Amino acid sequence: MTFFEAIVSNHFLLWATLAGLLASVVGGIIGTYVVVKRIAFITGSISHSVLAGIGFSVWLERTQGISSGSPIIGALIASTISAMIIGYIHISYRQREDSVIAAVWSIGMALGVLFIAQTPGFAVELTNFLIGNILWVTPQDLILLAILDAVVIVVVVFLHEKLLAICFDEEQARLQGIHTHRLYILLLTLIAAAVVLLMQVVGIILVMTQLTLPPTIANIFTKKMKSMMLLSIILSCLFSFFGTLLAFQLDLPVGATIALLAGAAYLAAIAKKRLH
């Protein structure tokens, strides 16, 4: 059976492919801001801290009988809190961003491990969250991903110019009367949403790769922000689709295959640039 035949006959594969494309749209948009502002490692901190939210939501359901809905909701809450903490401490206490990132990263992971240790039968699901299992996506997850997509796109459409200003010259933006602190925290919150979207596709460990490599490749070929964003979305969708196809044909983990495809494309883009 070919990949395209399998999509028609297997709803799980169809849902997985749609999830990858939905995540790629926001990943391409928000990843462009991440690369331009050079805050890629904040993505790593937020992505690893979501383990606390996932662990807590599953722990509540398994041990306390309290249903918290999809673990994505727990991940979204944890990632948003982490983003706001990073932004607030950086702005209010003038702490070095790398120190705050390390603290949030460590605390989020530690809380996640504690909840996981107290949750019976969580080992298999943990692997899916860490390295990604796109075939695990449900129709309810797709709806939530689509809502997150819509929210992020609407925010970016209305605030793109201001977000652009704080990415390139935050001090100049402040002099122009733009509320840079609020926008910075908003940008981190958008990154948190993008992390949760991409987590469904490539897993917690590889989120930073999928969020940063497509816009980094796009930046090699164009310096215009809108062109970079559009090319990043296209590349992210291509990596997701063909990564899923290759994983299906070769029986490989989907998330790792997508990330390796993006990495190979990045190396090829660098090589092409040097040759010219």
Secondary structure as GFF3:
##gff-version 3
##sequence-region A 1 276
A	DSSP	alpha_helix	3	9	.	.	.	ID=ss1
A	DSSP	alpha_helix	11	37	.	.	.	ID=ss2
A	DSSP	alpha_helix	40	63	.	.	.	ID=ss3
A	DSSP	alpha_helix	71	93	.	.	.	ID=ss4
A	DSSP	alpha_helix	97	117	.	.	.	ID=ss5
A	DSSP	alpha_helix	123	131	.	.	.	ID=ss6
A	DSSP	three_ten_helix	134	136	.	.	.	ID=ss7
A	DSSP	alpha_helix	139	168	.	.	.	ID=ss8
A	DSSP	alpha_helix	170	175	.	.	.	ID=ss9
A	DSSP	alpha_helix	180	221	.	.	.	ID=ss10
A	DSSP	alpha_helix	225	250	.	.	.	ID=ss11
A	DSSP	alpha_helix	254	275	.	.	.	ID=ss12
###
